[in-house]
Structure formats: C-alpha cells, structure tokens
Amino acid sequence: QGGKVEVPTIDGVARVSIEPGTQPGKILRLKDKGLPSVRGYGHGDLLINVNVFIPSTLGKEESELVEKMASKPNFMPTPKDRELIDKKYREMLAR
C-alpha cells in the first residue's frame, strides 16, 4: 500500500502515490502538469525527484524500533542491492 503526497503544480496541487519500496532519487513524471509549451499549446511534464527525510535525532522508543527493524532480513542489503548502491556512489563521484 503506497502513501499519497501532495505536490504543488502550476495549476494547484496534485496527489501522487508513492509505491512501497520506492528508492531515493527515483524520478516520477506527471504528464502535462509542467510549464506551458513554448509553442503556445499544451504543457510539459512535471518531474518529481523522490527524497527521503531521515531524522537527525531519535527518541528512546524510536531507536529501539529502528534497532528491531535493522535485525530483520528484509533490512539487510542483498548483493544486488550493494551493487546498485556502489553504482550510485560511482556515478556521484564521477560528476
């Protein structure tokens, strides 16, 4: 079950569904919700860059929950996950 977020557009607000497992840096496209075309008809697409907020401090209960989740197999990166992470770091460093 995905979460819904409100995204400002030039025409108001659009509700966008963020699917479970969506990774930071994912680009979502809202067709025809961008700036008007320079040719005078239609609109471009609005691109949304997904970012994740990570709190800098946690309370005791929150820390315990994070520690409990960290020990679950689903929170352990697979070799494929590690490859993707390494690839992203190499791309960032190459800039």
C-alpha positions in Angstrom: 0.0 0.0 0.0 1.6 3.2 -1.1 1.5 6.6 0.6 0.0 9.7 -1.0 1.8 13.0 -1.1 0.6 16.4 -2.3 2.8 18.0 -4.9 2.5 21.7 -5.9 2.0 22.2 -9.6 1.4 25.4 -11.6 -2.3 24.7 -11.7 -2.7 23.8 -8.0 -1.9 20.6 -6.1 -1.6 17.0 -7.4 -1.9 13.9 -5.2 0.9 11.4 -6.1 1.1 7.9 -4.9 4.5 6.7 -3.7 4.7 2.9 -4.0 6.3 0.9 -1.2 10.0 0.3 -2.0 10.4 3.5 -4.0 14.1 4.4 -3.6 15.5 7.9 -3.0 16.5 9.5 -6.3 13.6 7.9 -8.2 12.1 10.4 -10.8 8.3 10.4 -11.1 6.6 12.0 -14.1 3.3 13.9 -14.1 2.2 14.1 -17.7 1.0 17.6 -18.8 1.4 19.1 -15.3 4.6 21.1 -16.1 5.2 24.5 -17.7 3.2 25.7 -20.7 4.8 24.8 -24.1 6.9 27.5 -25.7 4.9 26.9 -28.9 1.8 28.1 -27.1 -0.3 24.9 -26.7 -0.2 22.2 -24.1 2.0 21.7 -21.1 5.2 19.8 -20.5 5.7 17.1 -17.9 6.4 17.8 -14.2 9.3 15.7 -12.9 9.3 14.8 -9.2 12.6 13.7 -7.6 11.8 11.4 -4.6 13.9 12.3 -1.5 13.8 10.7 2.0 13.9 12.6 5.2 15.9 10.9 7.9 15.7 12.5 11.4 19.0 13.5 12.9 17.9 12.5 16.4 15.6 9.8 17.7 13.9 9.2 21.0 14.5 6.0 23.0 11.4 4.2 21.7 12.2 5.2 18.1 15.8 4.0 18.5 14.5 0.7 19.8 12.2 0.3 16.8 14.9 1.1 14.4 17.2 -1.5 16.0 14.5 -4.1 16.0 13.9 -3.5 12.2 17.6 -3.5 11.4 17.8 -7.1 12.6 15.1 -8.3 10.2 16.3 -10.0 6.9 14.3 -7.5 4.7 16.6 -4.7 6.0 19.8 -6.5 5.1 21.0 -5.4 1.6 21.3 -8.2 -0.9 24.4 -8.5 -3.2 22.3 -6.9 -5.9 21.3 -4.0 -3.6 25.0 -3.5 -2.8 25.8 -3.4 -6.5 23.2 -0.7 -7.0 24.5 1.3 -4.1 28.1 1.1 -5.4 26.9 2.1 -8.8 25.1 5.2 -7.4 28.2 6.2 -5.4 30.5 5.8 -8.5 28.1 8.0 -10.5 28.0 10.7 -7.9 31.8 10.7 -7.6 32.2 10.9 -11.4 30.3 14.2 -11.6 
